[in-house]
Amino acid sequence: MHFQPLLVLGLVAALGHTLVIPEADTALLIQRDDLSDLYSSLLDRRGKAPEPAKAPPPKPDTKPSAVFKQPAGGKHDTPVPKGCSGAYCDHGAGKVMAAYGDNLKEHADHKLSHPAVGTAFDPHSGTPADRKKATTKQRYEATKNTPTEPGKARDEFPWASAQHKEPHTSVKLLPAKESHVESSVMAQANAQAHKYRYPVQFKDNRSRRRRDLEFKRELMLEILTQF
């Protein structure tokens, strides 16, 4: 005959008997007070699910095709980790920062070569359909004289999704793989810009800044001053 452990302990504790458990040649004596404490403890634990272990915070995805995603339910103000690409709001400055990481090296170099690199541009206004129409028209006007090549995509700066009156729009053929990443970054940036009514500004977020054109330009100027 089998008994439930809690039932046996409860009966023994209530009746005031001593429970004798044979073990080899000796006997384990459990007094009433000990049984009462043990029984109460088991009842307290019974039916309570164990607390789940806290999961470690997720690490940013640094794969070449990855784009950093803002935590759900926040204010889109978590800075993009160094070396990653993504977008975040700088509420203090009233800007959306489009961060270009290590997987947007050539696109970042292209932006840094333009004199308007430090400008914050307002995205096209109006309904989503109006914004898409304006972006398509501006991109066509900027890139129509630049032929495409296999594996390449035309990159324009200032962005075609931005309102601007820059006299010169730079267009370059850059790796299509990078262009797919940039499209995701700008989709995030423009969505945040419309939500908070902020302009969008480029940010070089690469982990090795010595590779950018600003460093090359400064180095060249330093060399030229020696002559």
N, CA, C and O of each residue as an XYZ file, in Angstrom:
908
protein
N       0.858     -1.196      0.000
C       0.000      0.000      0.000
C       0.891      1.241      0.000
O       1.850      1.327      0.767
N       0.572      2.183     -0.850
C       1.358      3.405     -0.954
C       0.552      4.583     -0.431
O      -0.648      4.687     -0.684
N       1.228      5.479      0.309
C       0.587      6.670      0.852
C       1.286      7.908      0.296
O       2.483      7.885      0.009
N       0.531      8.972      0.151
C       1.129     10.244     -0.246
C       1.971     10.775      0.908
O       1.508     10.759      2.049
N       3.185     11.243      0.655
C       4.064     11.711      1.739
C       3.425     12.793      2.583
O       3.533     12.755      3.808
N       2.757     13.763      1.959
C       2.156     14.848      2.725
C       1.050     14.338      3.642
O       0.901     14.813      4.767
N       0.267     13.357      3.150
C      -0.826     12.802      3.953
C      -0.276     12.094      5.174
O      -0.787     12.275      6.279
N       0.771     11.281      4.986
C       1.376     10.541      6.102
C       1.938     11.496      7.127
O       1.698     11.334      8.324
N       2.699     12.512      6.667
C       3.303     13.458      7.590
C       2.239     14.240      8.346
O       2.383     14.529      9.534
N       1.145     14.584      7.619
C       0.077     15.335      8.281
C      -0.597     14.527      9.372
O      -0.871     15.059     10.448
N      -0.871     13.253      9.121
C      -1.529     12.397     10.111
C      -0.639     12.196     11.330
O      -1.095     12.281     12.470
N       0.643     11.928     11.071
C       1.567     11.688     12.189
C       1.719     12.947     13.018
O       1.729     12.892     14.248
N       1.837     14.087     12.345
C       2.007     15.342     13.081
C       0.773     15.651     13.902
O       0.882     16.164     15.016
N      -0.409     15.344     13.364
C      -1.654     15.657     14.074
C      -1.884     14.708     15.254
O      -2.361     15.138     16.304
N      -1.550     13.426     15.094
C      -1.816     12.440     16.136
C      -0.765     12.457     17.239
O      -0.985     11.907     18.319
N       0.371     13.084     16.971
C       1.381     13.192     18.012
C       2.253     11.976     18.136
O       2.918     11.801     19.157
N       2.274     11.125     17.128
C       3.094      9.927     17.192
C       4.496     10.203     16.686
O       4.752     11.207     16.021
N       5.389      9.301     17.011
C       6.753      9.349     16.514
C       6.840      8.437     15.304
O       6.384      7.294     15.336
N       7.427      8.953     14.244
C       7.540      8.178     13.004
C       8.884      7.476     12.986
O       9.926      8.120     13.103
N       8.867      6.169     12.841
C      10.083      5.369     12.823
C      10.318      4.877     11.405
O       9.475      4.183     10.837
N      11.454      5.233     10.834
C      11.793      4.831      9.472
C      12.978      3.885      9.544
O      14.084      4.316      9.871
N      12.776      2.588      9.244
C      13.893      1.626      9.306
C      14.981      1.996      8.318
O      14.700      2.331      7.167
N      16.207      1.936      8.765
C      17.335      2.200      7.881
C      18.506      1.355      8.355
O      19.169      1.676      9.340
N      18.747      0.261      7.628
C      19.787     -0.694      7.999
C      19.461     -1.274      9.381
O      18.368     -1.801      9.590
N      20.414     -1.178     10.327
C      20.205     -1.741     11.652
C      19.740     -0.704     12.653
O      19.565     -1.012     13.832
N      19.536      0.525     12.194
C      19.130      1.587     13.116
C      17.756      2.076     12.723
O      17.196      1.635     11.719
N      17.219      2.974     13.500
C      15.919      3.565     13.208
C      16.040      5.082     13.275
O      16.686      5.615     14.177
N      15.406      5.797     12.300
C      15.410      7.254     12.263
C      14.147      7.741     12.963
O      13.036      7.501     12.489
N      14.318      8.421     14.082
C      13.188      8.886     14.877
C      12.893     10.340     14.538
O      13.771     11.197     14.641
N      11.668     10.618     14.136
C      11.254     11.980     13.830
C      10.165     12.362     14.807
O       9.079     11.784     14.767
N      10.420     13.322     15.687
C       9.472     13.723     16.707
C       8.346     14.573     16.103
O       8.412     15.005     14.952
N       7.306     14.795     16.929
C       6.113     15.504     16.467
C       6.434     16.932     16.031
O       5.965     17.389     14.989
N       7.243     17.640     16.839
C       7.558     19.033     16.507
C       8.278     19.136     15.171
O       8.004     20.028     14.369
N       9.208     18.202     14.946
C       9.936     18.215     13.675
C       8.987     17.950     12.522
O       9.099     18.576     11.468
N       8.047     17.024     12.714
C       7.093     16.699     11.660
C       6.176     17.882     11.346
O       5.850     18.136     10.186
N       5.768     18.595     12.385
C       4.887     19.750     12.168
C       5.582     20.816     11.336
O       4.996     21.378     10.410
N       6.833     21.088     11.674
C       7.582     22.089     10.921
C       7.778     21.659      9.473
O       7.619     22.456      8.549
N       8.130     20.374      9.288
C       8.359     19.863      7.938
C       7.071     19.891      7.128
O       7.075     20.261      5.954
N       5.963     19.497      7.765
C       4.664     19.466      7.078
C       4.234     20.874      6.648
O       3.747     21.070      5.535
N       4.421     21.843      7.540
C       4.055     23.228      7.211
C       4.901     23.762      6.065
O       4.414     24.465      5.179
N       6.188     23.406      6.107
C       7.082     23.870      5.049
C       6.680     23.297      3.703
O       6.684     23.999      2.692
N       6.330     22.003      3.695
C       5.933     21.368      2.446
C       4.624     21.943      1.917
O       4.458     22.099      0.707
N       3.692     22.260      2.819
C       2.436     22.859      2.389
C       2.655     24.232      1.769
O       1.999     24.597      0.793
N       3.593     24.995      2.351
C       3.879     26.327      1.809
C       4.432     26.240      0.400
O       4.126     27.070     -0.456
N       5.255     25.219      0.172
C       5.885     25.088     -1.135
C       4.967     24.443     -2.172
O       5.157     24.610     -3.377
N       3.975     23.709     -1.688
C       3.130     22.942     -2.593
C       2.308     23.882     -3.486
O       1.682     24.822     -2.997
N       2.317     23.626     -4.758
C       1.524     24.404     -5.704
C       2.189     25.672     -6.198
O       1.652     26.353     -7.072
N       3.354     26.000     -5.652
C       4.063     27.200     -6.109
C       5.066     26.827     -7.185
O       5.939     25.986     -6.975
N       4.931     27.464     -8.340
C       5.858     27.186     -9.437
C       7.199     27.851     -9.143
O       7.230     28.954     -8.597
N       8.287     27.210     -9.488
C       9.604     27.828     -9.265
C       9.762     29.094    -10.094
O       9.267     29.180    -11.218
N      10.455     30.072     -9.527
C      10.666     31.328    -10.243
C      11.567     31.098    -11.451
O      12.622     30.476    -11.329
N      11.159     31.594    -12.611
C      11.995     31.393    -13.805
C      13.302     32.165    -13.701
O      13.358     33.265    -13.151
N      14.331     31.568    -14.235
C      15.630     32.235    -14.226
C      15.600     33.450    -15.150
O      15.020     33.410    -16.236
N      16.232     34.520    -14.700
C      16.265     35.735    -15.504
C      17.194     35.551    -16.703
O      18.356     35.168    -16.565
N      16.651     35.834    -17.864
C      17.455     35.687    -19.080
C      18.444     36.846    -19.195
O      18.096     37.977    -18.856
N      19.662     36.596    -19.663
C      20.626     37.687    -19.832
C      20.147     38.647    -20.909
O      19.429     38.238    -21.821
N      20.530     39.917    -20.820
C      20.093     40.886    -21.845
C      20.598     40.483    -23.219
O      21.729     40.012    -23.340
N      19.783     40.658    -24.266
C      20.208     40.236    -25.609
C      21.390     41.051    -26.102
O      21.464     42.262    -25.895
N      22.303     40.369    -26.750
C      23.455     41.048    -27.316
C      23.112     41.581    -28.705
O      22.367     40.936    -29.445
N      23.647     42.755    -29.072
C      23.338     43.290    -30.403
C      23.847     42.378    -31.502
O      24.940     41.818    -31.412
N      23.048     42.242    -32.527
C      23.401     41.402    -33.666
C      24.388     42.163    -34.545
O      24.059     43.214    -35.096
N      25.601     41.623    -34.669
C      26.643     42.307    -35.438
C      26.944     41.610    -36.760
O      28.000     41.839    -37.350
N      26.037     40.768    -37.230
C      26.245     40.132    -38.527
C      26.255     41.197    -39.622
O      25.644     42.254    -39.465
N      26.950     40.922    -40.738
C      27.068     41.939    -41.793
C      25.733     42.480    -42.280
O      25.659     43.632    -42.708
N      24.678     41.678    -42.224
C      23.384     42.129    -42.730
C      22.465     42.635    -41.622
O      21.311     42.980    -41.877
N      22.979     42.680    -40.387
C      22.127     42.998    -39.248
C      21.924     44.497    -39.087
O      22.805     45.298    -39.397
N      20.739     44.858    -38.594
C      20.413     46.236    -38.242
C      19.888     46.225    -36.815
O      18.998     45.439    -36.489
N      20.426     47.085    -35.964
C      20.032     47.146    -34.560
C      18.567     47.567    -34.441
O      18.133     48.516    -35.095
N      17.811     46.859    -33.605
C      16.402     47.173    -33.403
C      16.197     47.762    -32.010
O      16.738     47.260    -31.025
N      15.422     48.814    -31.946
C      15.122     49.452    -30.668
C      14.252     48.533    -29.807
O      13.409     47.810    -30.339
N      14.448     48.551    -28.471
C      13.600     47.741    -27.584
C      12.129     48.124    -27.730
O      11.800     49.301    -27.880
N      11.260     47.143    -27.687
C       9.832     47.387    -27.846
C       9.292     48.203    -26.675
O       9.692     48.004    -25.528
N       8.391     49.109    -26.973
C       7.738     49.889    -25.932
C       8.527     51.062    -25.397
O       8.071     51.742    -24.477
N       9.707     51.318    -25.954
C      10.525     52.425    -25.475
C      10.298     53.701    -26.262
O       9.324     53.826    -27.005
N      11.207     54.642    -26.090
C      11.117     55.925    -26.769
C      12.105     56.021    -27.940
O      12.439     57.112    -28.402
N      12.561     54.855    -28.406
C      13.490     54.799    -29.547
C      14.769     55.596    -29.275
O      15.377     56.137    -30.198
N      15.170     55.663    -28.013
C      16.326     56.481    -27.657
C      17.527     55.659    -27.183
O      18.467     56.210    -26.610
N      17.498     54.342    -27.418
C      18.657     53.513    -27.060
C      19.740     53.684    -28.120
O      19.531     53.315    -29.276
N      20.903     54.241    -27.744
C      21.961     54.441    -28.744
C      22.365     53.128    -29.411
O      22.432     52.082    -28.767
N      22.626     53.203    -30.688
C      23.052     52.021    -31.440
C      24.472     51.661    -31.002
O      25.346     52.528    -31.014
N      24.729     50.402    -30.614
C      26.068     50.013    -30.165
C      27.133     50.320    -31.223
O      26.876     50.239    -32.425
N      28.316     50.669    -30.756
C      29.417     51.006    -31.658
C      29.697     49.847    -32.605
O      29.789     48.694    -32.184
N      29.828     50.162    -33.872
C      30.094     49.157    -34.888
C      28.839     48.622    -35.552
O      28.925     47.973    -36.594
N      27.656     48.884    -34.962
C      26.393     48.411    -35.529
C      25.698     49.525    -36.308
O      26.009     50.705    -36.144
N      24.764     49.131    -37.149
C      23.961     50.076    -37.922
C      22.540     50.085    -37.386
O      22.034     49.061    -36.928
N      21.901     51.244    -37.445
C      20.535     51.367    -36.956
C      20.168     52.839    -36.817
O      20.872     53.712    -37.324
N      19.081     53.104    -36.141
C      18.615     54.478    -35.944
C      18.107     54.638    -34.523
O      17.551     53.710    -33.937
N      18.307     55.838    -33.975
C      17.797     56.126    -32.632
C      17.535     57.621    -32.506
O      18.077     58.429    -33.260
N      16.694     57.971    -31.540
C      16.328     59.371    -31.323
C      17.230     60.001    -30.267
O      17.420     59.449    -29.183
N      17.773     61.148    -30.597
C      18.468     61.976    -29.615
C      17.463     63.055    -29.217
O      17.421     64.125    -29.824
N      16.656     62.771    -28.197
C      15.576     63.680    -27.827
C      16.113     65.019    -27.318
O      15.459     66.051    -27.471
N      17.303     64.999    -26.713
C      17.888     66.243    -26.230
C      18.208     67.202    -27.363
O      18.003     68.410    -27.244
N      18.716     66.652    -28.472
C      19.065     67.477    -29.631
C      17.896     67.613    -30.601
O      17.946     68.436    -31.515
N      16.842     66.812    -30.413
C      15.709     66.865    -31.324
C      16.047     66.340    -32.700
O      15.653     66.923    -33.711
N      16.787     65.227    -32.740
C      17.214     64.648    -34.014
C      17.061     63.136    -33.980
O      17.032     62.521    -32.914
N      16.962     62.549    -35.167
C      17.075     61.101    -35.332
C      18.434     60.841    -35.955
O      18.762     61.406    -36.998
N      19.215     59.999    -35.325
C      20.551     59.689    -35.820
C      20.506     58.394    -36.634
O      20.147     57.338    -36.115
N      20.873     58.489    -37.906
C      21.006     57.310    -38.766
C      22.445     56.830    -38.636
O      23.356     57.393    -39.243
N      22.637     55.789    -37.844
C      23.983     55.307    -37.515
C      24.446     54.269    -38.531
O      23.794     53.245    -38.734
N      25.583     54.552    -39.166
C      26.166     53.638    -40.149
C      27.332     52.915    -39.490
O      28.334     53.532    -39.127
N      27.189     51.586    -39.338
C      28.212     50.793    -38.667
C      29.209     50.163    -39.622
O      29.365     50.594    -40.764
N      29.877     49.136    -39.128
C      30.932     48.486    -39.906
C      30.402     47.807    -41.163
O      31.164     47.588    -42.104
N      29.105     47.466    -41.201
C      28.554     46.829    -42.394
C      28.060     47.851    -43.424
O      27.427     47.482    -44.414
N      28.351     49.135    -43.188
C      28.026     50.187    -44.156
C      29.256     51.071    -44.403
O      29.155     52.295    -44.483
N      30.405     50.426    -44.519
C      31.669     51.157    -44.634
C      31.684     52.086    -45.847
O      31.972     53.275    -45.707
N      31.379     51.565    -47.029
C      31.470     52.387    -48.239
C      30.376     53.447    -48.284
O      30.595     54.544    -48.797
N      29.211     53.128    -47.755
C      28.142     54.130    -47.694
C      28.506     55.248    -46.718
O      28.196     56.415    -46.959
N      29.158     54.890    -45.624
C      29.595     55.915    -44.670
C      30.658     56.812    -45.294
O      30.619     58.030    -45.125
N      31.607     56.216    -46.014
C      32.634     57.011    -46.693
C      32.001     57.977    -47.698
O      32.441     59.119    -47.835
N      30.978     57.513    -48.391
C      30.307     58.366    -49.368
C      29.676     59.582    -48.686
O      29.799     60.704    -49.178
N      29.004     59.362    -47.559
C      28.383     60.482    -46.849
C      29.431     61.464    -46.340
O      29.240     62.678    -46.404
N      30.528     60.934    -45.839
C      31.572     61.796    -45.270
C      32.259     62.656    -46.325
O      32.876     63.670    -45.998
N      32.153     62.254    -47.580
C      32.791     63.038    -48.641
C      31.937     64.219    -49.089
O      32.393     65.037    -49.888
N      30.694     64.324    -48.583
C      29.793     65.401    -48.997
C      29.855     66.544    -47.982
O      29.884     66.289    -46.778
N      29.874     67.786    -48.440
C      29.959     68.916    -47.500
C      28.760     69.051    -46.573
O      28.863     69.703    -45.534
N      27.633     68.456    -46.919
C      26.424     68.566    -46.080
C      26.294     67.399    -45.111
O      25.201     67.117    -44.621
N      27.412     66.713    -44.831
C      27.355     65.501    -44.014
C      26.834     65.789    -42.608
O      26.220     64.914    -41.998
N      27.063     66.985    -42.081
C      26.634     67.303    -40.720
C      25.256     67.930    -40.635
O      24.857     68.402    -39.570
N      24.524     67.942    -41.739
C      23.203     68.560    -41.774
C      22.124     67.558    -41.383
O      22.180     66.384    -41.750
N      21.139     68.047    -40.630
C      19.973     67.221    -40.296
C      18.863     67.557    -41.285
O      18.439     68.709    -41.376
N      18.391     66.556    -42.025
C      17.405     66.776    -43.083
C      16.010     66.340    -42.639
O      15.842     65.285    -42.027
N      15.018     67.165    -42.956
C      13.631     66.788    -42.689
C      13.169     65.798    -43.755
O      13.436     65.997    -44.940
N      12.482     64.737    -43.346
C      11.937     63.805    -44.354
C      10.751     64.443    -45.068
O      10.180     65.424    -44.591
N      10.390     63.882    -46.207
C       9.233     64.389    -46.942
C       7.985     64.298    -46.068
O       7.803     63.336    -45.322
N       7.133     65.311    -46.171
C       5.922     65.356    -45.364
C       4.721     64.852    -46.166
O       4.855     64.452    -47.322
N       3.547     64.879    -45.532
C       2.334     64.421    -46.196
C       2.007     62.986    -45.846
O       2.594     62.411    -44.930
N       1.068     62.410    -46.579
C       0.674     61.020    -46.349
C       1.794     60.080    -46.793
O       2.682     60.497    -47.536
N       1.769     58.813    -46.351
C       2.781     57.854    -46.812
C       2.873     57.780    -48.333
O       3.968     57.647    -48.880
N       1.735     57.863    -49.022
C       1.747     57.813    -50.495
C       2.443     59.048    -51.068
O       3.199     58.944    -52.033
N       2.185     60.222    -50.470
C       2.830     61.448    -50.921
C       4.335     61.395    -50.689
O       5.119     61.826    -51.535
N       4.728     60.864    -49.541
C       6.149     60.777    -49.217
C       6.863     59.831    -50.178
O       7.971     60.114    -50.634
N       6.218     58.707    -50.479
C       6.807     57.743    -51.409
C       6.940     58.347    -52.801
O       7.952     58.142    -53.471
N       5.945     59.075    -53.233
C       5.973     59.710    -54.549
C       7.089     60.742    -54.643
O       7.812     60.791    -55.638
N       7.232     61.576    -53.597
C       8.278     62.594    -53.584
C       9.668     61.964    -53.557
O      10.588     62.441    -54.222
N       9.813     60.889    -52.785
C      11.106     60.201    -52.704
C      11.479     59.590    -54.045
O      12.617     59.719    -54.494
N      10.531     58.929    -54.682
C      10.786     58.303    -55.989
C      11.190     59.347    -57.023
O      12.122     59.127    -57.797
N      10.504     60.468    -57.041
C      10.811     61.532    -57.999
C      12.196     62.105    -57.753
O      12.961     62.314    -58.695
N      12.523     62.360    -56.490
C      13.823     62.949    -56.155
C      14.963     61.979    -56.447
O      16.032     62.389    -56.899
N      14.732     60.692    -56.187
C      15.775     59.696    -56.479
C      15.992     59.567    -57.985
O      17.126     59.425    -58.444
N      14.917     59.614    -58.741
C      15.046     59.511    -60.200
C      15.845     60.687    -60.747
O      16.738     60.499    -61.573
N      15.533     61.887    -60.296
C      16.238     63.069    -60.781
C      17.717     63.018    -60.417
O      18.562     63.485    -61.181
N      18.030     62.459    -59.266
C      19.422     62.431    -58.810
C      20.242     61.344    -59.497
O      21.437     61.524    -59.729
N      19.614     60.220    -59.824
C      20.377     59.058    -60.289
C      20.181     58.723    -61.767
O      20.771     57.759    -62.257
N      19.372     59.492    -62.483
C      19.028     59.113    -63.863
C      20.228     59.096    -64.794
O      20.195     58.385    -65.798
N      21.272     59.835    -64.513
C      22.449     59.882    -65.388
C      23.568     58.941    -64.928
O      24.673     58.977    -65.471
N      23.285     58.112    -63.942
C      24.294     57.177    -63.429
C      23.874     55.752    -63.777
O      22.927     55.240    -63.180
N      24.546     55.095    -64.722
C      24.175     53.716    -65.096
C      24.487     52.737    -63.967
O      25.380     52.971    -63.152
N      23.746     51.653    -63.935
C      23.961     50.640    -62.903
C      24.921     49.559    -63.387
O      25.208     49.452    -64.579
N      25.406     48.768    -62.448
C      26.288     47.643    -62.747
C      25.845     46.446    -61.917
O      25.245     46.624    -60.857
N      26.129     45.223    -62.379
C      25.763     44.030    -61.595
C      26.418     44.061    -60.217
O      27.609     44.345    -60.093
N      25.638     43.771    -59.197
C      26.155     43.746    -57.833
C      26.316     45.106    -57.202
O      26.778     45.216    -56.066
N      25.938     46.152    -57.931
C      26.065     47.517    -57.421
C      24.689     48.181    -57.342
O      23.742     47.748    -57.998
N      24.593     49.219    -56.545
C      23.364     50.010    -56.439
C      23.748     51.472    -56.344
O      24.802     51.816    -55.808
N      22.890     52.326    -56.864
C      23.159     53.766    -56.838
C      22.801     54.339    -55.469
O      21.678     54.190    -54.987
N      23.760     54.982    -54.871
C      23.549     55.595    -53.555
C      23.643     57.102    -53.700
O      24.641     57.620    -54.201
N      22.604     57.809    -53.264
C      22.596     59.265    -53.372
C      22.656     59.903    -51.982
O      22.119     59.369    -51.011
N      23.308     61.031    -51.916
C      23.332     61.817    -50.683
C      23.395     63.296    -51.047
O      24.215     63.687    -51.878
N      22.547     64.125    -50.442
C      21.551     63.836    -49.418
C      20.519     62.795    -49.871
O      20.282     62.595    -51.062
N      19.930     62.156    -48.888
C      18.988     61.072    -49.158
C      17.798     61.562    -49.980
O      17.330     62.687    -49.806
N      17.324     60.711    -50.867
C      16.149     61.059    -51.661
C      14.889     61.130    -50.798
O      13.896     61.743    -51.192
N      14.930     60.509    -49.634
C      13.770     60.541    -48.736
C      13.711     61.814    -47.906
O      12.811     61.985    -47.084
N      14.684     62.717    -48.125
C      14.752     63.950    -47.332
C      14.440     65.180    -48.180
O      14.725     65.230    -49.377
N      13.849     66.162    -47.522
C      13.641     67.453    -48.173
C      14.936     68.253    -48.051
O      15.462     68.422    -46.951
N      15.442     68.738    -49.165
C      16.670     69.535    -49.101
C      16.783     70.392    -50.355
O      16.127     70.142    -51.367
N      17.626     71.399    -50.258
C      17.884     72.286    -51.394
C      19.378     72.339    -51.675
O      19.914     73.373    -52.077
N      20.031     71.223    -51.460
C      21.465     71.165    -51.721
C      21.720     71.294    -53.225
O      21.060     70.628    -54.022
N      22.672     72.148    -53.617
C      22.944     72.314    -55.052
C      23.582     71.089    -55.693
O      23.529     70.917    -56.911
N      24.181     70.245    -54.871
C      24.886     69.079    -55.428
C      24.460     67.818    -54.688
O      24.634     67.712    -53.474
N      23.905     66.869    -55.423
C      23.592     65.553    -54.868
C      24.616     64.572    -55.397
O      24.727     64.372    -56.606
N      25.355     63.970    -54.506
C      26.395     63.011    -54.895
C      25.782     61.633    -55.108
O      24.987     61.162    -54.295
N      26.159     60.998    -56.207
C      25.673     59.650    -56.529
C      26.873     58.760    -56.812
O      27.756     59.115    -57.593
N      26.894     57.601    -56.167
C      27.969     56.634    -56.382
C      27.398     55.229    -56.493
O      26.351     54.916    -55.928
N      28.112     54.392    -57.235
C      27.767     52.971    -57.306
C      28.474     52.249    -56.161
O      29.702     52.224    -56.083
N      27.678     51.672    -55.285
C      28.216     51.002    -54.106
C      27.648     49.584    -54.020
O      26.667     49.275    -54.697
N      28.251     48.715    -53.196
C      27.784     47.319    -53.113
C      26.292     47.227    -52.796
O      25.797     47.879    -51.877
N      25.589     46.408    -53.572
C      24.143     46.246    -53.361
C      23.850     45.653    -51.986
O      22.812     45.946    -51.393
N      24.759     44.822    -51.477
C      24.548     44.217    -50.161
C      24.478     45.291    -49.084
O      23.659     45.216    -48.168
N      25.348     46.292    -49.206
C      25.298     47.402    -48.248
C      24.025     48.223    -48.426
O      23.449     48.703    -47.449
N      23.592     48.383    -49.662
C      22.394     49.186    -49.927
C      21.153     48.595    -49.258
O      20.276     49.335    -48.812
N      21.078     47.261    -49.186
C      19.951     46.620    -48.515
C      19.950     46.967    -47.019
O      18.899     47.208    -46.424
N      21.151     46.984    -46.429
C      21.268     47.344    -45.014
C      20.878     48.804    -44.811
O      20.152     49.133    -43.872
N      21.363     49.684    -45.697
C      21.048     51.102    -45.567
C      19.545     51.342    -45.691
O      18.998     52.195    -44.992
N      18.877     50.605    -46.567
C      17.431     50.758    -46.722
C      16.709     50.479    -45.413
O      15.763     51.183    -45.059
N      17.154     49.448    -44.689
C      16.542     49.125    -43.397
C      16.807     50.216    -42.368
O      15.926     50.574    -41.586
N      18.027     50.739    -42.377
C      18.378     51.812    -41.435
C      17.520     53.051    -41.692
O      16.983     53.647    -40.758
N      17.396     53.435    -42.968
C      16.642     54.635    -43.290
C      15.143     54.448    -43.074
O      14.438     55.410    -42.769
N      14.652     53.223    -43.228
C      13.247     52.961    -42.936
C      12.968     53.212    -41.449
O      11.948     53.804    -41.094
N      13.881     52.756    -40.584
C      13.759     53.015    -39.152
C      13.854     54.509    -38.866
O      13.036     55.065    -38.133
N      14.867     55.153    -39.456
C      15.105     56.573    -39.187
C      13.917     57.431    -39.608
O      13.497     58.318    -38.864
N      13.378     57.177    -40.783
C      12.261     57.977    -41.267
C      10.993     57.730    -40.449
O      10.213     58.653    -40.216
N      10.789     56.485    -40.013
C       9.613     56.181    -39.174
C       9.698     56.943    -37.851
O       8.703     57.496    -37.383
N      10.886     56.968    -37.255
C      11.064     57.706    -36.002
C      10.934     59.209    -36.234
O      10.370     59.922    -35.405
N      11.458     59.690    -37.368
C      11.384     61.119    -37.678
C       9.942     61.585    -37.810
O       9.593     62.661    -37.325
N       9.105     60.792    -38.459
C       7.700     61.167    -38.611
C       6.949     61.054    -37.284
O       6.031     61.830    -37.023
N       7.333     60.100    -36.456
C       6.665     59.918    -35.170
C       6.936     61.098    -34.240
O       6.022     61.608    -33.593
N       8.199     61.529    -34.178
C       8.579     62.589    -33.238
C       8.751     63.955    -33.905
O       9.034     64.949    -33.236
N       8.577     63.995    -35.230
C       8.748     65.240    -35.993
C      10.160     65.801    -35.841
O      10.358     66.986    -35.574
N      11.137     64.903    -36.021
C      12.550     65.271    -35.948
C      13.183     65.163    -37.340
O      12.720     64.382    -38.171
N      14.236     65.941    -37.595
C      15.019     65.721    -38.813
C      15.971     64.547    -38.624
O      16.194     64.098    -37.500
N      16.526     64.056    -39.713
C      17.430     62.898    -39.689
C      18.851     63.346    -40.019
O      19.066     64.104    -40.964
N      19.798     62.881    -39.249
C      21.203     63.235    -39.469
C      22.062     61.981    -39.536
O      21.839     61.025    -38.793
N      23.033     61.992    -40.417
C      23.973     60.873    -40.556
C      24.920     60.833    -39.362
O      25.320     61.868    -38.828
N      25.269     59.616    -38.956
C      26.278     59.423    -37.912
C      27.196     58.284    -38.308
O      26.737     57.186    -38.621
N      28.492     58.546    -38.292
C      29.469     57.490    -38.556
C      29.628     56.684    -37.270
O      30.212     57.162    -36.297
N      29.113     55.480    -37.274
C      29.111     54.644    -36.066
C      30.050     53.457    -36.192
O      29.916     52.473    -35.465
N      30.998     53.550    -37.113
C      31.930     52.445    -37.301
C      32.892     52.351    -36.127
O      33.199     53.351    -35.478
N      33.361     51.143    -35.864
C      34.236     50.926    -34.715
C      35.652     51.404    -34.965
O      36.413     51.600    -34.018
N      36.019     51.594    -36.226
C      37.374     52.068    -36.554
C      37.273     53.356    -37.358
O      37.134     53.315    -38.580
N      37.340     54.477    -36.693
C      37.143     55.758    -37.351
C      38.320     56.141    -38.252
O      38.161     56.977    -39.141
N      39.510     55.539    -38.035
C      40.679     55.908    -38.845
C      40.511     55.505    -40.296
O      41.315     55.899    -41.141
N      39.477     54.722    -40.605
C      39.270     54.305    -41.992
C      38.480     55.330    -42.784
O      38.437     55.257    -44.012
N      37.853     56.282    -42.111
C      36.945     57.180    -42.822
C      37.705     58.257    -43.589
O      38.905     58.455    -43.396
N      36.978     58.944    -44.461
C      37.597     59.945    -45.320
C      38.025     61.189    -44.574
O      38.917     61.902    -45.033
N      37.410     61.470    -43.430
C      37.813     62.638    -42.661
C      39.260     62.489    -42.206
O      40.038     63.441    -42.263
N      39.610     61.303    -41.761
C      40.996     61.067    -41.332
C      41.944     61.186    -42.513
O      43.018     61.775    -42.389
N      41.557     60.628    -43.667
C      42.401     60.702    -44.848
C      42.588     62.158    -45.284
O      43.680     62.560    -45.687
N      41.499     62.946    -45.199
C      41.589     64.347    -45.592
C      42.528     65.119    -44.666
O      43.348     65.913    -45.128
N      42.406     64.884    -43.358
C      43.271     65.567    -42.401
C      44.731     65.163    -42.590
O      45.633     65.994    -42.484
N      44.954     63.880    -42.872
C      46.312     63.411    -43.092
C      46.906     64.044    -44.340
O      48.077     64.424    -44.345
N      46.111     64.160    -45.399
C      46.588     64.762    -46.628
C      46.926     66.235    -46.429
O      47.932     66.719    -46.948
N      46.088     66.949    -45.678
C      46.356     68.360    -45.398
C      47.637     68.519    -44.592
O      48.412     69.448    -44.820
N      47.852     67.622    -43.662
C      49.068     67.693    -42.849
C      50.310     67.460    -43.698
O      51.338     68.108    -43.504
N      50.202     66.520    -44.649
C      51.353     66.240    -45.534
C      51.632     67.444    -46.432
O      52.787     67.814    -46.643
N      50.571     68.049    -46.957
C      50.747     69.174    -47.869
C      51.369     70.387    -47.180
O      52.085     71.161    -47.817
N      51.106     70.557    -45.901
C      51.679     71.699    -45.177
C      53.174     71.558    -44.956
O      53.841     72.522    -44.579
N      53.702     70.375    -45.186
C      55.129     70.171    -45.003
C      55.963     70.669    -46.188
O      57.189     70.737    -46.105
N      55.284     71.020    -47.301
C      56.002     71.449    -48.501
C      55.905     72.956    -48.671
O      56.450     73.505    -49.628
